[in-house]
Each structure stands twice: as C-alpha cells, then as structure tokens.
Amino acid sequence: TRLAKNLDAPTLVVPAQYQWRPLRRILYVMKLDDHKIENFLVLENILKQTLANLSVIVISESKNEKEIERFSKITQVASKLLGFDHTSYHHLFADQSNETIFSLIDSIKADWFCFEHKDSSLIERIFTNNITTNNLILNTDIPALVF
C-alpha cells in the first residue's frame, strides 16, 4: 500500500489470493475535482488492449446545479473529445457514496477498481466511516489501480 500511495505512476495492487481472469469491466471512481486526462489516457490504453468496458463514478461534495453542470461537462469531454462514448457514467454525492460505490462494484461485476490517490486520499475525503486507501486496497477482492 505504501508503494501505491507514494509512487507518481499508476500502480496495480493485486490481492494475494486473486485468481486472474479476463479483464472485462473496470470501475473508475473519481471526485469531481480529481478528473485527470492522464488517468483517462492510461485507461484508454488498457481498454484498447483488453476490450474491457469502463464505468466511471463521479463523486460531488453536494447536490446542486453547479456540481451537476460540472459533471455534465466532464462526461461530454470524456465522451466526445477523448472517445469514451461507450462508457457508463454515474454521478454520486458524498452523502450516498459509501454504500453506492460498493453496490456498483457488485452490480457491474467489476474486475478492477481504479481511483486517484494524492496528498489526501479520495476514499478518506468521501467516506464517512473512515475507510482509508490502505483499508480499501487491503480489503478488496479485486485489483485496485491507484493513480
């Protein structure tokens, strides 16, 4: 977990008992302020090589017109300019993210889970029950790609 948090390169953390299977579904969770074109480009390369599908969950701090408009712009840029037009986008709000993210992981049957980790963890910022990046990486059953 220290390596994933301290490296400036995307790091794939694989659970010890993980049984490799074809990569079909990737779930990318991002905070509205964390959108990085570089992350989308990394995911684009993975998608091209594996023919996997991508689902993006964008998390906002609060539910208001400004946040909804920003979400719309991000999805338009990703869809039209970056070519992620076959990607599914979900807009969540911080107060509902805890249960909903794990429900989406299960419902889309994600093979990989991706998120941005910088100075303060996305997970620490959005979850109310103090789930940390370390706990998420150590307790997930699927590989986590940490940006």
C-alpha positions in Angstrom: 0.0 0.0 0.0 2.9 2.4 0.7 4.2 1.9 -2.8 0.8 2.6 -4.4 0.4 5.7 -2.3 3.9 7.1 -2.8 4.6 6.4 -6.5 3.9 9.0 -9.1 3.0 6.3 -11.6 -0.3 4.3 -11.8 0.1 1.2 -9.6 -1.9 -2.0 -9.8 -2.3 -3.7 -6.4 -3.5 -7.3 -6.7 -4.9 -9.2 -3.7 -2.8 -12.1 -2.7 -5.4 -14.8 -3.4 -6.7 -13.2 -6.6 -7.4 -15.7 -9.4 -6.7 -14.0 -12.7 -9.5 -13.9 -15.2 -10.1 -11.9 -18.4 -10.5 -8.1 -17.8 -14.0 -7.2 -18.8 -15.1 -4.4 -16.6 -13.2 -1.5 -15.0 -14.7 0.8 -12.4 -13.1 4.2 -12.1 -14.1 6.3 -9.1 -13.2 9.9 -9.2 -14.0 13.0 -7.2 -15.3 15.8 -9.3 -12.1 17.8 -8.7 -9.8 14.8 -9.4 -10.5 14.3 -13.1 -7.2 13.9 -14.9 -6.9 13.4 -18.6 -3.7 11.4 -17.9 -5.8 8.8 -16.0 -8.2 8.5 -18.9 -5.4 8.0 -21.3 -4.0 5.2 -19.2 -7.4 3.6 -19.0 -7.8 4.1 -22.8 -4.7 2.0 -23.4 -5.9 -0.7 -21.1 -9.3 -0.7 -22.7 -7.9 -1.0 -26.2 -5.7 -3.9 -25.3 -8.3 -5.8 -23.3 -11.6 -4.8 -24.9 -12.9 -4.2 -21.4 -15.8 -1.8 -20.6 -15.4 1.2 -18.4 -17.8 2.6 -15.8 -17.0 6.0 -14.2 -18.4 7.1 -10.9 -18.0 10.9 -10.4 -18.5 12.0 -6.8 -19.6 15.5 -5.8 -19.5 17.1 -2.4 -23.0 18.4 -2.6 -26.0 18.2 -4.8 -26.5 21.5 -6.6 -26.8 22.9 -10.1 -23.1 23.8 -10.3 -22.0 20.3 -9.5 -24.5 18.8 -11.9 -23.3 21.1 -14.7 -19.6 20.2 -13.9 -20.5 16.5 -14.1 -22.2 17.1 -17.5 -19.1 18.9 -18.8 -16.8 16.1 -17.7 -18.9 13.4 -19.3 -19.1 15.5 -22.5 -15.3 15.9 -22.6 -14.6 12.3 -21.9 -17.3 11.1 -24.4 -16.7 13.4 -27.3 -13.1 14.6 -27.1 -11.4 11.6 -25.5 -13.6 9.0 -27.3 -15.1 7.4 -24.2 -18.6 7.3 -25.7 -19.3 3.7 -24.7 -18.5 4.4 -21.1 -21.3 4.5 -18.5 -21.2 7.5 -16.1 -22.7 7.7 -12.7 -23.0 10.9 -10.6 -23.0 10.3 -6.9 -23.0 12.7 -4.0 -20.7 12.4 -0.9 -23.6 11.5 1.4 -24.6 8.5 -0.6 -21.2 7.3 -1.9 -20.3 4.7 0.8 -23.0 2.2 0.1 -23.5 3.1 -3.5 -19.9 2.6 -4.7 -19.7 -0.9 -3.3 -23.1 -1.7 -4.7 -21.9 -0.6 -8.1 -18.8 -2.7 -7.9 -21.0 -5.7 -7.2 -23.7 -4.9 -9.7 -21.4 -4.2 -12.7 -19.2 -7.1 -11.6 -16.0 -5.0 -11.8 -12.8 -6.9 -12.4 -10.7 -3.8 -11.5 -11.3 -0.8 -9.3 -9.5 2.5 -10.0 -9.1 5.7 -8.1 -6.9 8.8 -7.7 -4.8 9.0 -4.6 -2.7 12.1 -3.9 -2.0 14.0 -0.7 -5.3 13.2 0.9 -7.0 10.0 -0.2 -10.2 10.2 -2.3 -11.5 7.5 0.0 -10.7 9.4 3.1 -12.4 12.5 1.7 -15.6 10.9 0.7 -16.4 8.1 3.1 -17.9 8.9 6.4 -16.9 5.8 8.2 -13.1 6.4 7.9 -12.3 3.8 5.3 -8.8 4.6 4.2 -6.9 3.9 1.0 -5.0 1.3 2.9 -8.1 -0.5 4.0 -9.7 -0.3 0.6 -6.6 -1.8 -1.1 -6.2 -4.5 1.6 -9.8 -5.5 1.8 -10.9 -5.6 -1.8 -11.3 -8.8 -3.6 -10.3 -7.3 -7.0 -7.2 -5.5 -8.2 -7.0 -1.8 -7.5 -5.4 0.6 -10.0 -4.2 3.5 -8.0 -3.4 6.7 -9.8 
